[in-house]
């Protein structure tokens, strides 16, 4: 049982695109959270 180096090298671009997709989705989710925080700010406790 050995490692097929040629097959591994062939799959590297596919794995790279997958990792890039994960980071893009994480950035989009982060930006949506920040936008919602700006549009709907947290109301502080009001003391009387």
C-alpha positions as CSV (number, residue, x, y, z in Angstrom):
1,X,0.0,0.0,0.0
2,X,1.7,3.2,-1.2
3,X,0.9,6.8,-1.7
4,X,0.0,7.7,-5.3
5,X,2.0,10.9,-5.7
6,X,0.6,11.7,-9.1
7,X,-3.0,11.3,-7.9
8,X,-2.3,13.4,-4.9
9,X,-0.8,16.2,-7.0
10,X,-3.8,16.1,-9.3
11,X,-6.2,16.6,-6.4
12,X,-4.4,19.6,-4.8
13,X,-6.1,22.3,-6.9
14,X,-9.5,20.8,-6.1
15,X,-8.7,20.8,-2.4
16,X,-7.4,24.4,-2.7
17,X,-10.7,25.6,-4.3
18,X,-12.6,23.8,-1.5
19,X,-10.5,25.6,1.2
20,X,-11.0,28.9,-0.6
21,X,-14.7,28.3,-0.7
22,X,-14.8,27.7,3.0
23,X,-13.0,30.9,3.8
24,X,-15.2,32.9,1.4
25,X,-18.3,31.6,3.2
26,X,-16.8,32.4,6.6
27,X,-16.1,35.9,5.5
28,X,-19.6,36.4,4.1
29,X,-21.2,35.1,7.3
30,X,-18.9,37.4,9.4
31,X,-19.8,40.4,7.2
32,X,-23.5,39.6,7.6
33,X,-23.2,39.5,11.3
34,X,-21.4,42.8,11.4
35,X,-24.0,44.4,9.1
36,X,-26.9,43.1,11.3
37,X,-25.0,44.5,14.4
38,X,-24.9,47.9,12.7
39,X,-28.5,47.9,11.6
40,X,-29.9,46.6,14.9
41,X,-27.7,47.9,17.7
42,X,-28.0,46.3,21.1
43,X,-30.1,48.4,23.4
44,X,-28.3,49.1,26.7
45,X,-30.1,48.8,30.1
46,X,-31.9,51.9,31.0
47,X,-32.0,52.8,34.7
48,X,-34.5,55.2,36.1
